[in-house]
Amino acid sequence: MKKLPIVFVFLLLASVGTYAQQMVFLAQKSKVSFVSDAPLELIKASSNRLQGAIDADKRTFAFSIPTDSFKGFNSPLQQEHFYENYIEAKAYPVSTFEGKIIEQVDLINNGSYSVRAKGKLNIHGVEQERIIKVQLRVSNGVIYAQTDFTVLLQDHNITIPKVVFQKIAEEIKVMVEVEFEKKK
């Protein structure tokens, strides 16, 4: 059997790689918000710096967000305390979630889907396996994802000093909206 010319092998691999890339969707627009609703204080902040990708064929995903990208706190001091004392943004600069969509869904054709994303959520350097319900809508090659879930601070070794215990909730509500487009 003759050996294939190296150029042909390269072109074949490049065409396979191009096909595989057509099934990868990258986050283009995002909003991640959180709310801490404690007895003495309501804290809200959000970020639009989530980065992520979904492999539609494999139904896998990976997301990351800089922990110092949240804005909208009640005061600059509150934001500083969040970054330095609670999330410790210098020591833990990124939070991540990566895993797989459990349900068999067609993310190429238009439609709406309720799915569960199973993966490892890493906040404050502590990884927890989670299953998070997500609403997906596919429209003209764009995937829209929306979810909300809670994060228990103790699950991620985030401690609240007793002096501010009534100002910070032990359970934080997180809301995520992401728009994905096919990788070009």
SERO-4910 file (N, C-alpha, C, O; in steps of 0.05 Angstrom, whole numbers):
BEGIN
 pado doro    nc1    nc2    nc3   cac1   cac2   cac3    cc1    cc2    cc3    oc1    oc2    oc3
  Met    A     17    -24      0      0      0      0     18     25      0     36     27     16
  Lys    A     11     43    -18     26     68    -20     20     86      4     -2     86     15
  Lys    A     40    101     12     36    120     33     23    145     21     30    154     -1
  Leu    A      4    156     35     -9    180     26     10    204     29     25    206     48
  Pro    A     10    222     10     27    245     12     20    261     37     -4    263     45
  Ile    A     40    272     50     36    287     75     16    310     71      1    317     90
  Val    A     16    323     48     -2    345     43    -31    335     44    -48    349     55
  Phe    A    -36    312     32    -63    301     32    -72    295     60    -95    301     67
  Val    A    -55    283     76    -62    277    104    -68    303    119    -88    304    134
  Phe    A    -52    323    115    -56    349    128    -83    361    120    -98    370    137
  Leu    A    -90    360     94   -115    371     84   -139    355     95   -160    366    102
  Leu    A   -136    328     97   -157    311    108   -162    318    137   -185    321    146
  Leu    A   -141    321    153   -143    328    181   -155    356    185   -172    360    202
  Ala    A   -147    374    167   -158    401    169   -187    402    163   -202    416    176
  Ser    A   -197    385    144   -225    385    137   -241    372    159   -264    380    165
  Val    A   -230    351    172   -244    339    195   -245    358    218   -266    361    231
  Gly    A   -223    373    223   -223    393    244   -243    415    239   -256    424    257
  Thr    A   -246    423    214   -265    444    207   -294    434    212   -310    449    223
  Tyr    A   -300    409    205   -326    399    210   -332    398    240   -354    405    248
  Ala    A   -313    389    255   -317    387    284   -321    415    296   -337    418    314
  Gln    A   -307    435    285   -310    462    295   -338    473    290   -348    490    305
  Gln    A   -352    463    270   -378    473    264   -398    466    286   -420    479    287
  Met    A   -392    447    302   -410    439    324   -403    452    350   -416    446    371
  Val    A   -384    470    351   -376    484    375   -388    512    375   -386    527    356
  Phe    A   -402    518    397   -414    544    400   -400    559    423   -395    548    444
  Leu    A   -393    585    417   -379    601    437   -398    622    449   -415    633    435
  Ala    A   -394    628    474   -410    649    487   -403    676    475   -379    684    474
  Gln    A   -423    690    466   -419    717    454   -429    739    472   -416    760    475
  Lys    A   -451    735    485   -463    754    503   -470    738    528   -480    716    527
  Ser    A   -466    751    551   -473    737    576   -480    757    598   -471    780    598
  Lys    A   -495    747    617   -500    762    642   -502    742    664   -520    724    664
  Val    A   -485    745    684   -486    728    708   -491    747    731   -476    766    736
  Ser    A   -512    742    745   -520    759    768   -522    742    793   -527    717    792
  Phe    A   -518    754    816   -524    740    841   -538    759    860   -535    783    859
  Val    A   -553    746    878   -567    761    899   -562    748    926   -565    723    929
  Ser    A   -555    764    945   -553    755    973   -575    770    988   -573    794    992
  Asp    A   -595    756    996   -618    768   1009   -618    761   1039   -630    741   1047
  Ala    A   -603    776   1055   -599    771   1083   -619    788   1099   -630    807   1088
  Pro    A   -623    782   1124   -643    798   1140   -637    828   1141   -656    844   1141
  Leu    A   -612    836   1141   -606    865   1144   -597    878   1118   -594    903   1117
  Glu    A   -592    862   1097   -581    875   1073   -587    858   1048   -585    833   1049
  Leu    A   -593    871   1026   -597    859   1000   -573    867    983   -568    890    979
  Ile    A   -558    847    974   -534    852    957   -539    840    930   -546    817    927
  Lys    A   -534    856    909   -537    847    882   -512    856    866   -502    878    871
  Ala    A   -504    839    848   -482    846    830   -484    829    805   -497    808    805
  Ser    A   -471    838    784   -471    822    759   -446    826    743   -430    845    748
  Ser    A   -442    809    724   -419    809    706   -428    801    678   -446    784    675
  Asn    A   -415    812    658   -420    804    630   -395    792    618   -391    792    594
  Arg    A   -377    781    635   -351    771    626   -349    741    626   -327    730    626
  Leu    A   -372    727    627   -371    698    625   -360    689    598   -368    700    577
  Gln    A   -342    670    598   -332    658    573   -340    629    574   -340    617    595
  Gly    A   -346    618    551   -354    590    551   -358    579    523   -359    593    503
  Ala    A   -362    552    523   -366    538    498   -383    514    503   -382    501    524
  Ile    A   -399    507    483   -414    482    482   -406    466    457   -407    477    435
  Asp    A   -400    441    461   -395    423    438   -422    409    434   -430    392    449
  Ala    A   -436    417    412   -463    407    407   -463    377    402   -482    363    409
  Asp    A   -443    366    389   -441    337    383   -438    321    409   -452    301    413
  Lys    A   -419    329    425   -413    314    449   -430    322    473   -431    309    493
  Arg    A   -445    345    470   -461    356    492   -445    363    516   -454    361    539
  Thr    A   -420    371    512   -403    380    534   -401    410    534   -407    424    515
  Phe    A   -393    421    557   -392    450    560   -369    457    580   -361    440    596
  Ala    A   -360    481    578   -340    492    597   -345    522    598   -347    536    578
  Phe    A   -346    533    623   -350    561    628   -331    571    648   -322    556    666
  Ser    A   -323    596    646   -307    609    667   -315    639    668   -323    651    649
  Ile    A   -311    650    692   -317    678    697   -297    689    716   -292    677    737
  Pro    A   -285    712    710   -267    724    730   -282    733    755   -303    745    753
  Thr    A   -272    725    778   -286    731    803   -286    761    809   -302    770    826
  Asp    A   -268    776    797   -267    805    803   -282    821    782   -278    845    779
  Ser    A   -300    808    766   -314    822    745   -342    831    753   -357    843    737
  Phe    A   -350    825    777   -378    832    786   -379    861    794   -362    871    809
  Lys    A   -400    875    785   -404    903    790   -433    907    799   -450    890    796
  Gly    A   -439    931    811   -466    938    819   -472    935    848   -495    935    856
  Phe    A   -452    932    864   -456    930    893   -468    955    904   -469    976    890
  Asn    A   -477    954    929   -489    978    942   -469   1000    946   -476   1024    947
  Ser    A   -444    993    949   -423   1013    954   -396   1002    945   -393    978    943
  Pro    A   -377   1020    941   -349   1010    934   -337    993    957   -322    974    951
  Leu    A   -344   1000    982   -333    985   1004   -344    956   1004   -330    937   1010
  Gln    A   -370    954    998   -382    927    997   -369    910    975   -364    887    979
  Gln    A   -364    923    952   -350    909    930   -322    900    939   -314    878    933
  Glu    A   -308    918    952   -281    911    962   -282    888    981   -265    870    979
  His    A   -301    888    999   -303    866   1018   -309    840   1004   -299    818   1011
  Phe    A   -327    841    984   -333    817    968   -308    806    956   -302    782    959
  Tyr    A   -293    822    942   -268    813    928   -247    803    947   -234    783    942
  Glu    A   -242    818    969   -220    812    987   -226    792   1009   -210    774   1014
  Asn    A   -250    794   1021   -255    778   1045   -272    753   1040   -269    733   1054
  Tyr    A   -288    753   1019   -307    730   1015   -298    713    991   -292    689    995
  Ile    A   -298    724    968   -291    708    944   -261    706    941   -251    688    927
  Glu    A   -246    724    954   -217    724    953   -207    722    924   -193    703    916
  Ala    A   -213    743    909   -208    743    880   -179    741    873   -173    730    852
  Lys    A   -161    750    889   -132    747    882   -123    718    885   -108    709    868
  Ala    A   -133    705    905   -125    676    909   -141    658    890   -130    637    881
  Tyr    A   -166    665    884   -183    649    867   -195    667    845   -218    675    846
  Pro    A   -178    673    824   -186    692    804   -209    684    785   -220    701    771
  Val    A   -215    658    784   -235    648    764   -253    628    778   -244    611    793
  Ser    A   -278    629    771   -298    608    778   -305    594    752   -306    606    731
  Thr    A   -309    567    754   -314    552    730   -337    532    734   -344    524    756
  Phe    A   -348    523    712   -367    501    711   -363    486    685   -364    498    664
  Glu    A   -357    460    687   -353    444    663   -365    417    667   -364    406    689
  Gly    A   -375    406    645   -388    380    647   -402    373    621   -392    377    599
  Lys    A   -426    361    625   -440    349    602   -470    354    605   -481    354    628
  Ile    A   -484    358    583   -513    360    583   -523    331    584   -516    315    567
  Ile    A   -540    325    603   -549    297    608   -567    288    585   -564    266    575
  Glu    A   -587    304    578   -607    295    558   -596    295    530   -578    311    523
  Gln    A   -607    277    513   -600    277    485   -617    299    472   -641    297    470
  Val    A   -603    320    463   -617    343    450   -603    350    424   -579    345    421
  Asp    A   -619    361    406   -608    369    380   -604    400    382   -622    415    380
  Leu    A   -579    407    385   -572    436    388   -566    449    361   -557    472    361
  Ile    A   -572    436    340   -568    447    313   -594    458    302   -594    480    290
  Asn    A   -616    444    306   -642    453    294   -657    470    315   -655    466    339
  Asn    A   -674    488    304   -690    505    321   -707    489    340   -718    468    333
  Gly    A   -710    499    365   -727    485    385   -720    495    413   -701    510    417
  Ser    A   -737    487    431   -733    494    460   -730    468    476   -743    448    470
  Tyr    A   -712    469    495   -705    445    510   -702    452    540   -689    472    547
  Ser    A   -712    434    557   -706    435    585   -686    413    590   -691    390    585
  Val    A   -662    420    599   -640    401    602   -628    403    630   -633    422    645
  Arg    A   -612    384    637   -596    384    661   -567    384    654   -558    367    638
  Ala    A   -552    403    665   -523    404    661   -510    392    685   -513    403    708
  Lys    A   -495    371    681   -481    358    703   -452    363    701   -440    358    680
  Gly    A   -440    373    722   -412    379    720   -400    388    747   -412    384    768
  Lys    A   -376    399    745   -362    408    768   -361    438    769   -351    451    752
  Leu    A   -374    449    790   -375    477    795   -352    484    814   -351    474    837
  Asn    A   -334    501    806   -311    509    822   -314    538    829   -311    556    812
  Ile    A   -318    544    855   -320    571    865   -302    572    890   -303    554    907
  His    A   -285    593    892   -268    597    915   -249    573    919   -242    566    941
  Gly    A   -241    561    896   -222    539    897   -234    512    906   -219    493    909
  Val    A   -260    511    910   -273    486    919   -291    476    897   -309    490    888
  Glu    A   -286    452    889   -301    439    867   -324    422    879   -320    406    896
  Gln    A   -348    427    869   -372    411    877   -385    400    852   -389    415    833
  Glu    A   -393    375    853   -408    364    831   -437    374    833   -449    373    855
  Arg    A   -448    384    811   -475    396    812   -490    387    787   -479    381    766
  Ile    A   -516    386    790   -535    383    767   -552    408    768   -566    413    787
  Ile    A   -551    423    746   -565    448    744   -584    447    721   -577    441    698
  Lys    A   -610    454    726   -630    455    705   -626    480    688   -621    502    698
  Val    A   -627    476    661   -622    498    642   -644    498    621   -652    476    611
  Gln    A   -653    521    614   -672    524    591   -655    533    567   -641    553    568
  Leu    A   -657    517    545   -642    523    521   -662    529    499   -683    517    497
  Arg    A   -656    549    483   -672    555    459   -652    558    436   -634    574    437
  Val    A   -657    543    414   -640    544    391   -657    559    369   -679    551    363
  Ser    A   -645    580    358   -659    595    338   -639    605    317   -621    621    323
  Asn    A   -642    595    293   -626    604    270   -596    603    276   -581    622    271
  Gly    A   -587    580    287   -559    576    292   -548    589    317   -524    588    322
  Val    A   -565    601    334   -557    613    359   -570    598    382   -594    591    380
  Ile    A   -554    592    402   -565    578    426   -567    599    449   -548    612    455
  Tyr    A   -591    600    460   -596    618    483   -599    600    507   -615    581    507
  Ala    A   -585    605    529   -586    589    553   -594    607    576   -584    630    579
  Gln    A   -611    597    594   -620    612    617   -623    592    640   -634    571    637
  Thr    A   -612    600    664   -615    583    687   -613    600    712   -603    623    712
  Asp    A   -623    589    734   -618    601    760   -615    578    780   -628    557    777
  Phe    A   -597    582    799   -591    561    819   -580    575    844   -575    599    844
  Thr    A   -577    559    865   -567    570    890   -539    559    895   -532    536    887
  Val    A   -524    575    909   -497    566    919   -496    570    949   -501    592    959
  Leu    A   -491    549    963   -487    551    992   -458    559    998   -440    545    989
  Leu    A   -454    580   1012   -427    590   1018   -410    569   1031   -386    566   1025
  Gln    A   -421    554   1050   -406    534   1064   -396    512   1046   -375    499   1052
  Asp    A   -410    506   1024   -401    485   1005   -375    493    991   -361    476    980
  His    A   -369    519    991   -345    529    977   -326    542    997   -309    558    989
  Asn    A   -328    535   1022   -310    545   1043   -309    576   1044   -287    587   1049
  Ile    A   -331    589   1039   -333    618   1042   -345    623   1069   -368    616   1074
  Thr    A   -330    636   1086   -339    641   1114   -349    670   1117   -339    688   1104
  Ile    A   -369    673   1134   -380    699   1140   -373    705   1169   -381    691   1187
  Pro    A   -359    727   1174   -353    735   1201   -379    741   1217   -398    751   1205
  Lys    A   -379    734   1242   -404    738   1259   -413    767   1259   -437    772   1261
  Val    A   -395    785   1256   -402    814   1258   -420    822   1234   -436    841   1237
  Val    A   -418    808   1211   -435    815   1188   -454    792   1180   -464    791   1158
  Phe    A   -458    773   1198   -473    749   1193   -502    755   1183   -512    741   1165
  Gln    A   -514    776   1193   -541    783   1185   -542    800   1160   -564    808   1150
  Lys    A   -519    807   1149   -517    823   1124   -511    807   1099   -514    817   1077
  Ile    A   -503    782   1103   -496    765   1080   -511    738   1083   -508    725   1103
  Ala    A   -526    731   1062   -541    706   1062   -522    682   1060   -501    684   1047
  Glu    A   -529    660   1073   -514    636   1071   -518    621   1045   -502    605   1036
  Glu    A   -541    628   1032   -548    616   1006   -551    639    986   -567    657    989
  Ile    A   -535    638    965   -535    659    944   -550    649    920   -545    626    910
  Lys    A   -567    665    909   -582    658    885   -566    669    861   -558    692    860
  Val    A   -561    651    841   -546    658    818   -564    656    793   -578    636    790
  Met    A   -563    676    776   -579    676    751   -559    679    727   -541    696    728
  Val    A   -563    663    706   -544    663    684   -560    664    658   -579    649    654
  Glu    A   -553    682    640   -564    683    613   -540    685    594   -522    702    597
  Val    A   -540    667    574   -517    666    555   -528    662    527   -547    647    522
  Glu    A   -516    676    508   -522    672    479   -497    661    466   -475    672    468
  Phe    A   -500    638    452   -478    625    439   -481    626    409   -503    624    398
  Glu    A   -459    629    395   -458    628    366   -438    608    357   -418    602    371
  Lys    A   -443    596    333   -425    576    323   -397    587    319   -393    610    309
  Lys    A   -377    571    326   -349    579    323   -343    582    294   -350    565    277
  Lys    A   -330    604    287   -324    609    259   -296    601    252   -287    604    229
***
